[in-house]
Amino acid sequence: MTGYKVATQALRDMATKLTDAGAQWKAADTAINSGPAALGEHDLGLLGEWAGFVGVYNTARGQASTVLRQGEQALTMAGTTLGAVATNYEHKDATYYRMFGYMAAGR
């Protein structure tokens, strides 16, 4: 006996939350990229051009999209990995229960 118990359902719940968060980040990236790819040089008028807003906007939009894609990948991977950890613990528990007769004894 190791003195601790792994709460596999809690791991699965967290895995689902992480995967769901990844999907939300992906949706945000899709929303950012669903419009025109970028502003053109004259899209914000002469004042926008003089102030450099088009370049700032296009740079920020690209950076936001990159960060959202990276975040989505990280969250999805974390959720998938945590789900695999829960499965691994469940398989180990089942193996140990069979080895030591806990399942047969109804414990």
C-alpha positions, 0 to 999 in steps of 0.5 A, spaced: 500 500 500 502 506 497 498 511 502 495 515 497 489 514 492 489 517 485 482 520 483 481 518 476 475 521 475 478 528 477 483 527 472 478 526 467 474 532 469 480 536 468 482 533 462 475 535 459 476 542 462 483 543 458 480 540 452 474 544 452 478 551 453 483 549 447 477 548 443 475 555 445 482 558 444 481 555 437 474 558 436 477 565 438 483 564 433 478 562 427 474 568 429 480 573 428 481 570 422 474 569 419 474 576 416 479 580 411 486 577 412 489 584 413 488 591 413 490 594 406 494 600 407 489 605 405 483 602 409 483 606 415 484 613 411 489 618 411 490 619 418 490 611 419 496 611 414 499 617 417 499 614 424 501 607 422 495 604 425 494 599 419 501 596 421 500 596 428 493 592 427 496 587 422 502 585 427 497 585 433 492 581 429 498 576 427 501 575 434 494 574 437 493 568 432 499 565 433 498 565 441 491 563 440 494 557 436 499 555 440 495 556 446 490 551 443 495 546 442 498 546 449 491 546 452 489 540 447 495 536 449 495 537 456 487 535 456 489 529 452 495 527 456 491 528 463 486 523 460 492 518 458 494 519 465 487 517 468 487 511 463 494 509 465 492 509 473 485 505 471 489 500 468 494 499 473 489 499 479 485 493 475 491 489 474 493 490 481 486 488 484 486 482 479 493 480 482 491 481 489 484 478 489 480 485 491 475 484 485 474 477 487 473 479 494 468 485 492 473 490 496 
